[in-house]
Amino acid sequence: DAGVIQSPRHEVTEMGQEVTLRCKPISGHNSLFWYRQTMMRGLELLIYFNNNVPIDDSGMPEDRFSAKMPNASFSTLKIQPSEPRDSAVYFCASSRGWGGGPYTGELFFGEGSRLTVL
Amino acid sequence: AQKVTQAQTEISVVEKEDVTLDCVYETRDTTYYLFWYKQPPSGELVFLIRRNSFDEQNEISGRYSWNFQKSTSSFNFTITASQVVDSAVYFCALSSNFGNEKLTFGTGTRLTIIP
């Protein structure tokens, strides 16, 4: 089975530009997560969805960030306008979730999208 | 509030030595889950193990072993006979609140195995 697929792998943009990161979770997984990794703050959960519904978005830094999950096989994380402090690696992860069988808690991570905002 | 502390920022050992990575957690929940993830140089995070708060049995998987002690709120990870391929950043993580899958990660320990 294919793993979690993220695109783009690398993005370099200028401050003020809109950035859209994309994620395709593993087929059959009910939960999807967006994490951000930086040297200063480590791994932070931005938002997670269960059955396409946002469950916890307490980690979304501010209104410049938005995430959507229009269907079970696709999610986007958008930053508008982008700022240099948004530079980070953004990971998408999926899991079977509570309704997807015995709970394992195992998250399957994509390879990440490295964002650089100049 | 939940918190995971990995006090060891970086560790270097010579190949074939044993190494233990420390993890201390804080939670007010009585039911919780503890995890270890590995992040190799390629960047993706890979699940290694999950433990729930009701199961304090230590676990061994090949060269890896985990020591869970509720009394000290610790979930330590030992690699026996380390190999160069073990070089990675290792994260301890905590999940609680039944029904909420949010993982709180520690800051990670960068392990370097010297050939």
HADDOCK unambig.tbl for C-alpha pairs under 7 A between the chains (distance, minus, plus):
assign (segid A and resid 42 and name CA) (segid B and resid 107 and name CA) 5.53 0.50 0.50
assign (segid A and resid 43 and name CA) (segid B and resid 105 and name CA) 6.32 0.50 0.50
assign (segid A and resid 98 and name CA) (segid B and resid 99 and name CA) 6.49 0.50 0.50
assign (segid A and resid 106 and name CA) (segid B and resid 47 and name CA) 6.41 0.50 0.50
assign (segid A and resid 107 and name CA) (segid B and resid 47 and name CA) 6.94 0.50 0.50
assign (segid A and resid 109 and name CA) (segid B and resid 44 and name CA) 6.25 0.50 0.50
assign (segid A and resid 109 and name CA) (segid B and resid 45 and name CA) 5.79 0.50 0.50
assign (segid A and resid 110 and name CA) (segid B and resid 44 and name CA) 6.18 0.50 0.50
assign (segid A and resid 111 and name CA) (segid B and resid 43 and name CA) 6.23 0.50 0.50
assign (segid A and resid 111 and name CA) (segid B and resid 44 and name CA) 4.65 0.50 0.50
assign (segid A and resid 112 and name CA) (segid B and resid 44 and name CA) 6.74 0.50 0.50
